[in-house]
Amino acid sequence: MAGVGVRSRLARLGDRMFDRLRHPAAFSVSDDGAVDGDFDSLRGRPYALLVTFRRDGTPVPSPVWFALDSDGRAYVKTVTHAGKSKRVRNNGSALLAPSTMRGKPVGPAVRGTARLLAAAEWGRAEEALASAYGMDRRIFERLLGEPDEDVAYLEVTPRG
């Protein structure tokens, strides 16, 4: 169990580091400038900016690795204790915009509805992510991934 604690602490330290590296433009993305439509502007992009909302409506941007399935739904792998997971549990509204690795938007944000997937639904999310990122993702997750009991998958469906 000691390894899990150390691993979780390292993951949280990494999260704090990435928070500081986030591009300032990520914080300018809000529902006011978002559009309704599909996620086609994200196809072929390695990163997206996922914006979830606190209970008071404050937008919180998170640069993410994501994948789109053939039906146009986006999937993000995260952890159960991540802020974005908690925010999605409370408010399913979300925005998704193509971005750089640091979260600088490079296209318009699209409105969507996010939800946490039940474990029985993880297969389609994992299949989409594995197909989008291949071996690089597998290596990254082996080295820095979370234990299986901490994993969560988000599905974001475009509105409109």
Secondary structure, DSSP 8 states (H G I E B T S, - for coil): -HHHHHHHHHHHHHHHHHHHHS-GGGGG--GGG-B-S-SGGGTT-SEEEEEEE-TT--EEEEEEE-EE-TTS-EEEEEETTSHHHHHHHH--EEEEEEB-TT--B-S--EEEEEEE--GGGHHHHHHHHHHHHHHHHHHHHHHH---GGGEEEEEEEE--
